């Protein structure tokens, strides 16, 4: 089990270090979250990554990097995270900007149950877990995020449809998927931002920020 100082060290490449120096509650919430994730992951396959530091880098690091790029910490916008899985990047976005309204869309009941457990344990407000497919969800949002989903092209189309007229899309993908994303998002202006690597690890991961033209 990693302590909060170790968590801050692992995550420092992804967000300004001053964030952790001034916000112990963020580190405490991440510590609680990863402990729940490891406990659930021991009996149900939420993530293939088992190492705590790798979980922090790949899941929390990437998500907080996206949060830092996409959201002010006092943002009060509506966010949808499609295909949330174990909650990334949606729940770290909520930890980063506690005032936002968040909907986590997850079609697998087992994962939706896990998400509700994390929301309860972290005492998060204004978070909805929608157990269903994105095509069936009736709402739209100012920011829609997507990461590590199956059938990438189909999911990207669904995600784009959930963005409101003045909204933004944040897609966390590998660099090899950027051209496909840009091609499919013809109605958006796209910016690809290379994500940092973890300590001693290569990255090759990209945040595509897409805004309606």
Secondary structure, 3 states (H helix, E strand, C coil): CCCHHHHHHHHCCCCCHHHHHHCHHHHHHHHHHHHHHHHHHCCCCCCCCCCHHHHHHHHHHHHHHHHHHHCCCCCCCEEEEECCCCCCCHHHHHHHCCCCEEEEECCCHHHHHHHHHHHHHCCCCCEEEECCCHHHCCCCEEEEEEECCCCHHHHHHHHHHCEEEEEEEEEEEEHHHHHHHHHHCCCEEEEEEECCCCCCCCCCEEEEEEEEC
